[in-house]
Amino acid sequence: MSWCSIFAKVPPQVLALGFALILVLLGPGLFRRQQRLPPGPRGWPLIGNALGIPSKAPWKVYLQWSDEFQSDILSLRLPGAPLIILNSSKAVNDLLVKHSAVYSNRPQSTMLNLMGMSWVFGLMQYGEQWRLHRKLFHREFEIEGKTAVRIHELRSVRRLLQRLLTSKVNYSRDLQLTTGDTILSVTYGISVKTEDDYFIKLAESLVNALTEVARAPFLVDMFPVLRFLPHWLPGAGFQRKAKEWKRLGIETRTKPFTYVKTELAMGTAVPSVAAHFLGSIQEGDVETENSLCNILAEAYLGGAGATVGTLCSFTLAMALFPETQKKAQAAVDSILHGQRLPDFSDYGQIPYLDALVNEVLRWNPGAPLGLFHAASTDGYYDGYFIPKGSMLAPNVWAILHDETIYGPKSTDFIPERFLTEDGERNYNVPDPDAAFGFGRRICPGRVMGRELLWITAASILAVFDISNPVGRNGNALDPSAIEYTNSMSSRPPYFDCTFIRRTTIPETMIRDGVVD
């Protein structure tokens, strides 16, 4: 969806009202904007570059603009606040890491506020509430729950292998089920069996809603005063959407949490982060319980979004590049010898597989423009003015395709770029940590996400050959023509492929491999 299509849907009288109010909205910032912002394309009076934001692979367009303007930091003038695009690792590190105290806020969205999404701690403003949620997430998932997380991940992936033996649905639905199964079992002790499970559908629906908001802002985000329009007025369809999406958010946050509380009361709760926590806190500690409810739902949404996209990228790469797939299988076989399935005792013991996981994260990151940061005060960088409230977009895709960092042929899938000539880890090439964000707002679930990608890749490579990648029309895929979706959680376009059990792996090994 482009800005042009947004304006086209709005009745003239509402559009006129919005433009009449824009001077009021922009008034306080007009003087400041005379200062030198980073370079960028010329915009229109009043609305700036609102009609010129690229809708197709904007991360690639922004990198091209960096070449045109000879600057690794760009700006787009938008109503309310400029969008500052950071196209290099240096610019991102200087601002979002070294000065994270200033650039760790999130942009405010009127539409998200109407949806009641203040509970999503990834979207919270930087402050005490955010720190409390971050600390709680780290304690429950990365310290006390790490062993349990790995058990749930392994169990879900073993079930994936069994489904792939006979599955008739599109492979991406199996991957969606695996991530949903993992996250729901870790967080709530809920085991799901089909991709149509109520809890999985609930999370998918909310992720789709958030994606629609992120893809192109609603007019009410440009003109917040429009939030007072009644839902029945032409052009106020956003009010009806916000009401429905608010209901989705409430159900996503509370339904699985309430399920666990009921199971605990009945004495039938399965071990999970929620069950462990609820069993250990003091009765009546409502604030901490609400915070836990928030972080569990956040993990739940993360599994339904970026994690699935990354697993789809792995599958696509293996289907497109069979020689790389064979090398990875040989590396896995050198440890397993066809005698067992991989588990986390093998983690870090297969350098080529570790390099392959790094390359999946680098090749097409799940969030190519990350989540926007916001400036909490006025500031300057490299002689350019960054006003308070500016949105900062780290171009993750550009950073992970910087050939001065990751070597030549950055658009090709080459795991060897992370290895030395003797096949060991090349520490002169950094891990693609940019895929998980920056500074104080780096993804709190990055360890869990990377480990799920690793055990899924190891298990599939040990058991299956992936081949015959075809598009929706049944034609073979052209690697150079593949365009990832422009959304909050980017993923490859629809494709299908074939999973064939390797002849060296007996079916009984897969059937008997589920962890109790």
C-alpha positions as CSV (number, residue, x, y, z in Angstrom):
1,M,0.0,0.0,0.0
2,S,1.5,3.4,-1.0
3,W,0.7,6.9,0.3
4,C,-1.0,7.7,-3.0
5,S,-3.4,4.8,-2.5
6,I,-4.2,6.0,1.0
7,F,-5.0,9.5,-0.2
8,A,-7.1,8.1,-3.1
9,K,-9.4,6.3,-0.6
10,V,-10.1,9.4,1.4
11,P,-13.2,11.6,0.5
12,P,-12.2,15.1,-0.6
13,Q,-13.9,16.8,2.3
14,V,-11.9,14.8,4.8
15,L,-8.7,15.4,2.9
16,A,-9.4,19.1,2.8
17,L,-9.9,19.1,6.6
18,G,-6.7,17.3,7.1
19,F,-4.6,19.7,5.0
20,A,-6.3,22.6,6.7
21,L,-5.1,21.3,10.0
22,I,-1.6,20.5,8.9
23,L,-0.3,24.0,9.5
24,V,-1.4,23.7,13.1
25,L,0.4,20.3,13.4
26,L,3.6,21.5,11.8
27,G,3.6,25.0,13.2
28,P,5.9,24.4,16.2
29,G,8.5,22.7,14.0
30,L,8.6,25.1,11.1
31,F,11.5,27.1,12.5
32,R,13.6,24.1,13.5
33,R,13.3,22.6,10.0
34,Q,15.1,25.5,8.5
35,Q,18.2,23.9,10.1
36,R,20.3,21.5,8.0
37,L,18.7,18.1,7.9
38,P,20.5,15.2,6.2
39,P,20.1,15.2,2.4
40,G,17.2,13.5,0.7
41,P,14.9,13.8,-2.3
42,R,13.0,17.0,-2.8
43,G,9.5,16.9,-1.4
44,W,6.2,18.8,-1.8
45,P,5.2,21.9,0.2
46,L,3.6,21.0,3.5
47,I,3.5,17.2,3.0
48,G,7.1,16.8,2.2
49,N,8.1,13.3,0.9
50,A,4.8,11.7,2.1
51,L,3.9,10.7,-1.4
52,G,7.4,9.6,-2.3
53,I,8.1,6.8,0.1
54,P,9.1,3.7,-2.0
55,S,6.7,0.8,-1.6
56,K,8.9,-1.9,-3.2
57,A,12.1,-3.0,-1.4
58,P,12.6,0.5,0.2
59,W,15.8,-0.8,1.8
60,K,17.4,-1.2,-1.6
61,V,16.0,2.2,-2.8
62,Y,17.5,4.0,0.3
63,L,20.9,2.4,-0.4
64,Q,20.7,3.7,-4.0
65,W,19.8,7.2,-2.7
66,S,22.9,7.1,-0.4
67,D,25.0,6.7,-3.6
68,E,23.1,9.6,-5.3
69,F,23.4,12.0,-2.4
70,Q,26.9,10.8,-1.3
71,S,25.8,10.3,2.3
72,D,25.2,7.4,4.6
73,I,22.5,9.3,6.4
74,L,19.4,10.6,4.6
75,S,16.2,12.3,5.5
76,L,12.6,12.3,4.3
77,R,10.4,15.2,5.3
78,L,7.1,13.9,6.6
79,P,4.2,15.7,8.4
80,G,5.0,15.7,12.1
81,A,8.6,14.5,12.1
82,P,11.3,13.6,9.6
83,L,12.4,10.1,8.8
84,I,16.1,9.7,9.2
85,I,17.6,6.7,7.3
86,L,20.9,5.2,8.5
87,N,22.5,3.3,5.7
88,S,25.8,2.3,7.3
89,S,27.1,0.4,10.3
90,K,29.0,3.5,11.4
91,A,26.0,5.8,11.4
92,V,23.9,3.2,13.3
93,N,26.6,2.5,15.8
94,D,27.3,6.2,16.4
95,L,23.7,7.0,17.0
96,L,21.7,4.0,18.1
97,V,24.5,2.3,20.2
98,K,26.9,5.0,21.4
99,H,24.1,7.5,22.0
100,S,21.4,5.0,22.8
101,A,20.1,7.0,25.8
102,V,18.9,9.6,23.2
103,Y,17.8,7.3,20.4
104,S,16.0,4.4,22.2
105,N,12.5,5.8,22.1
106,R,9.9,4.5,19.6
107,P,7.9,6.7,17.3
108,Q,4.3,7.4,18.4
109,S,1.5,6.1,16.2
110,T,-2.0,7.3,16.7
111,M,-3.4,4.2,15.0
112,L,-1.5,1.9,17.4
113,N,-2.8,4.0,20.3
114,L,-6.4,3.6,19.0
115,M,-5.7,-0.2,18.8
116,G,-4.6,-0.2,22.5
117,M,-1.1,-1.6,21.8
118,S,0.6,0.1,24.7
119,W,1.2,-3.3,26.3
120,V,3.6,-4.4,23.5
121,F,6.9,-3.7,25.2
122,G,8.8,-3.6,22.0
123,L,6.8,-0.5,21.1
124,M,7.0,1.1,24.5
125,Q,8.8,4.4,25.1
126,Y,12.2,4.0,26.7
127,G,11.8,4.4,30.4
128,E,11.1,2.6,33.7
129,Q,8.2,0.5,32.4
130,W,10.2,-0.7,29.4
131,R,13.2,-1.6,31.6
132,L,11.0,-3.6,33.9
133,H,9.6,-5.6,31.0
134,R,13.0,-6.1,29.5
135,K,14.4,-7.4,32.9
136,L,11.5,-9.7,33.3
137,F,11.9,-11.2,29.8
138,H,15.6,-11.7,30.3
139,R,15.1,-13.5,33.7
140,E,12.3,-15.8,32.6
141,F,13.5,-16.8,29.1
142,E,17.3,-16.5,29.1
143,I,18.3,-17.4,32.7
144,E,15.7,-19.5,34.5
145,G,14.0,-20.9,31.4
146,K,16.9,-21.5,29.0
147,T,17.0,-25.3,29.4
148,A,13.2,-25.6,29.2
149,V,13.2,-23.4,26.0
150,R,15.6,-25.8,24.3
151,I,13.6,-28.8,25.3
152,H,10.4,-27.3,23.8
153,E,12.3,-26.2,20.6
154,L,13.7,-29.7,20.1
155,R,10.3,-31.3,20.6
156,S,8.6,-28.9,18.1
157,V,11.3,-29.5,15.5
158,R,11.1,-33.3,15.8
159,R,7.3,-33.0,15.3
160,L,8.1,-30.9,12.2
161,L,10.2,-33.7,10.7
162,Q,7.4,-36.1,11.2
163,R,4.9,-33.8,9.4
164,L,7.3,-33.2,6.5
165,L,7.4,-37.0,5.8
166,T,3.7,-36.9,4.7
167,S,2.6,-33.3,4.7
168,K,0.3,-32.2,1.8
169,V,0.1,-28.5,2.9
170,N,2.5,-25.8,1.8
171,Y,5.8,-26.1,3.6
172,S,5.5,-22.6,5.1
173,R,2.4,-23.7,7.0
174,D,4.5,-26.4,8.6
175,L,7.1,-23.9,9.6
176,Q,4.4,-21.6,10.9
177,L,3.1,-24.5,13.0
178,T,6.6,-25.3,14.3
179,T,7.2,-21.7,15.5
180,G,3.8,-21.4,17.0
181,D,4.1,-24.8,18.7
182,T,7.5,-23.8,20.1
183,I,6.5,-20.4,21.4
184,L,3.1,-21.5,22.8
185,S,4.6,-24.5,24.6
186,V,7.5,-22.5,26.0
187,T,5.4,-19.6,27.2
188,Y,2.1,-21.2,28.1
189,G,2.5,-25.0,28.0
190,I,0.0,-25.2,25.1
191,S,0.8,-27.9,22.5
192,V,-0.7,-27.3,19.1
193,K,-1.3,-30.0,16.4
194,T,-2.5,-28.1,13.3
195,E,-1.9,-24.8,11.6
196,D,-5.6,-24.0,12.1
197,D,-5.2,-24.0,15.9
198,Y,-7.1,-21.1,17.6
199,F,-4.1,-19.6,19.3
200,I,-1.9,-19.7,16.2
201,K,-4.7,-18.1,14.1
202,L,-5.1,-15.4,16.8
203,A,-1.4,-14.4,16.7
204,E,-1.3,-14.5,12.9
205,S,-4.3,-12.2,12.7
206,L,-2.7,-9.6,15.0
207,V,0.6,-9.8,13.2
208,N,-1.2,-9.1,10.0
209,A,-2.9,-6.1,11.5
210,L,0.4,-4.7,12.8
211,T,1.9,-5.4,9.4
212,E,-0.8,-3.3,7.7
213,V,-0.1,-0.4,10.1
214,A,3.7,-0.6,9.6
215,R,3.6,-1.0,5.8
216,A,2.1,2.5,5.2
217,P,0.9,4.8,8.0
218,F,-2.8,5.6,8.1
219,L,-3.9,9.1,7.5
220,V,-4.7,9.5,11.2
221,D,-1.0,9.0,11.9
222,M,-0.3,12.1,9.7
223,F,-3.2,14.1,11.1
224,P,-3.8,12.9,14.7
225,V,-6.8,15.2,15.1
226,L,-8.7,12.8,12.8
227,R,-8.9,10.4,15.7
228,F,-12.0,12.3,16.8
229,L,-13.9,11.5,13.7
230,P,-16.9,9.2,14.3
231,H,-16.6,5.8,12.7
232,W,-19.6,6.3,10.4
233,L,-18.1,9.3,8.6
234,P,-16.7,8.7,5.1
235,G,-12.9,8.3,5.4
236,A,-13.0,7.2,9.0
237,G,-12.8,3.5,8.2
238,F,-9.6,3.4,10.4
239,Q,-11.9,3.7,13.4
240,R,-13.6,0.4,12.6
241,K,-10.3,-1.3,11.9
242,A,-8.8,0.0,15.2
243,K,-11.8,-1.3,17.1
244,E,-11.5,-4.8,15.6
245,W,-7.7,-4.9,16.0
246,K,-8.0,-3.8,19.6
247,R,-10.2,-6.8,20.3
248,L,-7.6,-9.0,18.6
249,G,-4.9,-7.5,20.8
250,I,-6.9,-8.1,24.0
251,E,-7.6,-11.7,23.1
252,T,-3.9,-12.3,22.1
253,R,-2.7,-10.9,25.4
254,T,-5.2,-12.5,27.7
255,K,-6.7,-15.7,26.3
256,P,-3.6,-18.0,26.6
257,F,-2.6,-16.4,29.9
258,T,-6.1,-17.1,31.3
259,Y,-5.8,-20.6,30.0
260,V,-2.7,-21.2,32.1
261,K,-4.2,-19.7,35.2
262,T,-7.2,-22.0,34.9
263,E,-5.0,-25.1,34.4
264,L,-3.0,-24.1,37.5
265,A,-6.1,-23.9,39.5
266,M,-7.1,-27.3,38.4
267,G,-3.7,-28.8,39.0
268,T,-3.2,-29.8,35.4
269,A,-0.9,-27.1,34.1
270,V,2.0,-28.2,31.9
271,P,5.5,-26.8,32.8
272,S,5.9,-23.4,31.1
273,V,7.3,-19.9,31.7
274,A,3.8,-18.7,32.7
275,A,3.2,-21.6,35.1
276,H,6.6,-21.3,36.7
277,F,6.2,-17.5,37.2
278,L,2.5,-17.6,38.4
279,G,3.5,-20.3,40.9
280,S,6.3,-18.2,42.4
281,I,4.9,-14.7,42.7
282,Q,3.0,-13.4,45.7
283,E,-0.7,-13.4,45.4
284,G,-2.1,-10.0,44.6
285,D,1.1,-8.8,42.8
286,V,-1.0,-7.4,39.9
287,E,1.6,-5.1,38.4
288,T,4.2,-7.9,38.0
289,E,1.6,-10.3,36.7
290,N,0.4,-7.8,34.1
291,S,4.0,-7.3,33.0
292,L,4.5,-11.0,32.6
293,C,1.3,-11.2,30.6
294,N,2.7,-8.6,28.3
295,I,6.1,-10.2,27.7
296,L,4.6,-13.6,27.0
297,A,2.3,-12.2,24.4
298,E,5.3,-10.4,22.9
299,A,7.2,-13.6,22.5
300,Y,4.0,-15.2,21.1
301,L,3.8,-12.5,18.4
302,G,7.5,-12.7,17.6
303,G,7.1,-16.4,16.8
304,A,4.3,-15.7,14.4
305,G,6.2,-13.0,12.6
306,A,10.0,-12.7,12.0
307,T,10.9,-16.2,13.1
308,V,8.7,-17.8,10.4
309,G,10.2,-15.5,7.7
310,T,13.7,-16.5,8.7
311,L,12.9,-20.2,8.5
312,C,11.3,-19.6,5.0
313,S,14.6,-17.9,3.9
314,F,16.6,-21.0,5.1
315,T,14.3,-23.3,3.1
316,L,14.5,-21.0,0.0
317,A,18.3,-20.9,0.1
318,M,18.6,-24.7,0.4
319,A,16.2,-25.2,-2.5
320,L,17.9,-22.6,-4.7
321,F,21.5,-23.6,-4.0
322,P,21.8,-27.4,-3.9
323,E,25.6,-27.4,-3.8
324,T,25.6,-25.4,-0.6
325,Q,22.9,-27.8,0.8
326,K,25.2,-30.8,0.1
327,K,28.1,-29.1,1.9
328,A,25.9,-28.4,4.9
329,Q,24.6,-32.0,4.9
330,A,28.1,-33.4,4.8
331,A,29.1,-31.2,7.7
332,V,26.1,-32.4,9.8
333,D,26.8,-36.0,8.7
334,S,30.4,-35.7,10.0
335,I,29.0,-35.3,13.5
336,L,25.9,-37.5,13.4
337,H,27.1,-40.3,11.1
338,G,23.5,-41.0,10.2
339,Q,23.1,-42.7,13.6
340,R,20.9,-40.1,15.4
341,L,19.1,-36.8,15.0
342,P,20.8,-33.6,16.0
343,D,20.2,-32.0,19.5
344,F,21.7,-29.1,21.4
345,S,24.7,-31.0,22.5
346,D,25.9,-30.4,18.9
347,Y,25.4,-26.6,19.1
348,G,28.6,-24.9,18.2
349,Q,30.3,-28.1,17.0
350,I,29.5,-27.8,13.3
351,P,31.3,-24.7,11.9
352,Y,29.8,-24.9,8.4
353,L,26.3,-25.1,9.9
354,D,27.0,-22.1,12.1
355,A,28.2,-20.2,9.1
356,L,25.1,-21.2,7.1
357,V,22.8,-19.9,9.9
358,N,24.8,-16.6,9.9
359,E,24.3,-16.4,6.1
360,V,20.6,-17.0,6.4
361,L,20.3,-14.1,8.8
362,R,22.5,-11.8,6.6
363,W,21.2,-12.7,3.2
364,N,17.7,-11.5,3.6
365,P,17.1,-10.3,7.2
366,G,13.6,-10.7,8.6
367,A,13.3,-7.0,9.4
368,P,15.3,-5.2,6.7
369,L,14.6,-1.7,8.1
370,G,14.4,-2.9,11.7
371,L,11.9,-1.2,14.1
372,F,12.2,2.5,14.0
373,H,13.8,4.4,16.8
374,A,12.9,8.0,17.8
375,A,15.0,10.9,19.1
376,S,14.1,12.0,22.6
377,T,16.0,15.4,22.2
378,D,17.4,17.6,19.5
379,G,20.8,16.5,18.3
380,Y,23.4,16.7,15.6
381,Y,25.4,14.1,13.6
382,D,28.1,14.7,11.0
383,G,26.9,18.3,10.8
384,Y,23.3,17.4,10.3
385,F,20.4,18.4,12.6
386,I,18.2,15.6,14.0
387,P,15.1,17.2,15.6
388,K,13.5,15.8,18.7
389,G,10.8,13.3,17.7
390,S,12.6,12.3,14.4
391,M,12.1,8.7,13.4
392,L,15.3,6.8,12.7
393,A,15.3,3.8,10.4
394,P,18.4,1.6,10.5
395,N,18.8,0.0,7.1
396,V,19.7,-3.4,8.3
397,W,19.7,-4.8,4.7
398,A,22.3,-2.3,3.6
399,I,24.5,-3.0,6.6
400,L,24.4,-6.7,6.1
401,H,25.2,-6.3,2.4
402,D,28.2,-3.9,3.0
403,E,31.0,-5.6,1.0
404,T,33.6,-3.8,3.0
405,I,32.4,-5.9,6.0
406,Y,31.0,-9.1,4.5
407,G,33.1,-9.5,1.4
408,P,32.2,-9.5,-2.3
409,K,29.0,-10.8,-4.0
410,S,26.9,-9.7,-1.0
411,T,23.6,-10.6,-2.8
412,D,24.8,-14.2,-3.2
413,F,24.3,-16.9,-0.6
414,I,27.8,-17.9,0.5
415,P,28.2,-19.3,4.0
416,E,32.0,-19.6,3.4
417,R,32.3,-15.8,3.9
418,F,32.1,-16.6,7.7
419,L,34.9,-19.3,7.5
420,T,38.6,-19.4,7.2
421,E,40.2,-21.4,4.4
422,D,40.5,-24.4,6.8
423,G,36.8,-24.3,7.6
424,E,36.9,-22.7,11.0
425,R,35.1,-19.6,12.1
426,N,36.6,-16.4,10.6
427,Y,36.3,-13.9,13.4
428,N,37.4,-11.0,11.1
429,V,33.8,-11.2,9.7
430,P,31.3,-10.2,12.3
431,D,28.1,-12.1,13.1
432,P,25.0,-10.6,11.4
433,D,23.7,-9.3,14.8
434,A,22.2,-6.3,13.0
435,A,19.4,-8.6,12.0
436,F,18.2,-8.4,15.7
437,G,18.4,-4.6,16.1
438,F,20.7,-2.2,17.9
439,G,21.6,-0.7,21.2
440,R,19.2,-0.9,24.1
441,R,16.3,-1.9,21.8
442,I,18.0,-5.1,20.4
443,C,15.6,-8.0,20.2
444,P,15.3,-9.6,23.6
445,G,14.4,-13.0,22.0
446,R,17.4,-13.1,19.7
447,V,19.1,-16.1,21.5
448,M,15.9,-18.1,21.3
449,G,15.3,-17.2,17.7
450,R,18.9,-18.1,16.6
451,E,18.8,-21.4,18.5
452,L,15.4,-22.3,16.9
453,L,16.8,-21.5,13.4
454,W,19.9,-23.6,14.2
455,I,18.1,-26.7,15.4
456,T,15.6,-26.5,12.6
457,A,18.3,-26.2,10.0
458,A,20.4,-29.0,11.5
459,S,17.4,-31.4,11.7
460,I,16.0,-30.7,8.2
461,L,19.5,-31.1,6.6
462,A,20.1,-34.3,8.5
463,V,16.9,-35.9,7.3
464,F,15.7,-34.3,4.0
465,D,16.9,-33.2,0.6
466,I,15.1,-29.9,-0.4
467,S,14.6,-29.4,-4.2
468,N,12.4,-28.2,-7.0
469,P,11.6,-24.6,-5.9
470,V,8.6,-23.3,-7.9
471,G,6.5,-20.1,-7.7
472,R,2.8,-19.8,-7.5
473,N,2.5,-20.4,-11.3
474,G,4.5,-23.7,-11.1
475,N,7.5,-22.3,-12.9
476,A,11.0,-22.6,-11.6
477,L,12.2,-19.7,-9.4
478,D,14.7,-17.2,-10.8
479,P,16.9,-16.2,-7.8
480,S,17.6,-12.8,-9.3
481,A,13.9,-12.0,-9.6
482,I,12.9,-12.8,-6.0
483,E,11.5,-9.9,-4.1
484,Y,10.8,-10.1,-0.4
485,T,7.7,-8.6,1.1
486,N,7.7,-5.0,2.3
487,S,6.3,-5.5,5.8
488,M,7.2,-5.5,9.5
489,S,8.3,-9.1,9.2
490,S,9.7,-9.5,5.7
491,R,9.6,-13.0,4.0
492,P,10.1,-14.4,0.5
493,P,7.2,-14.5,-1.9
494,Y,5.1,-17.7,-2.1
495,F,7.1,-20.7,-3.3
496,D,6.8,-24.4,-2.9
497,C,9.5,-27.1,-2.9
498,T,9.9,-30.8,-2.3
499,F,11.2,-32.5,0.9
500,I,12.5,-36.0,0.2
501,R,13.8,-38.2,3.0
502,R,17.5,-39.0,2.5
503,T,18.1,-42.7,1.8
504,T,20.6,-42.9,4.7
505,I,18.0,-42.0,7.3
506,P,15.5,-44.7,8.2
507,E,11.9,-43.5,8.7
508,T,11.8,-45.1,12.1
509,M,14.5,-42.7,13.3
510,I,12.1,-39.8,12.5
511,R,9.0,-41.6,13.9
512,D,10.8,-42.4,17.2
513,G,12.5,-39.0,17.5
514,V,10.0,-37.0,19.4
515,V,11.3,-35.9,22.8
516,D,9.1,-36.6,25.8
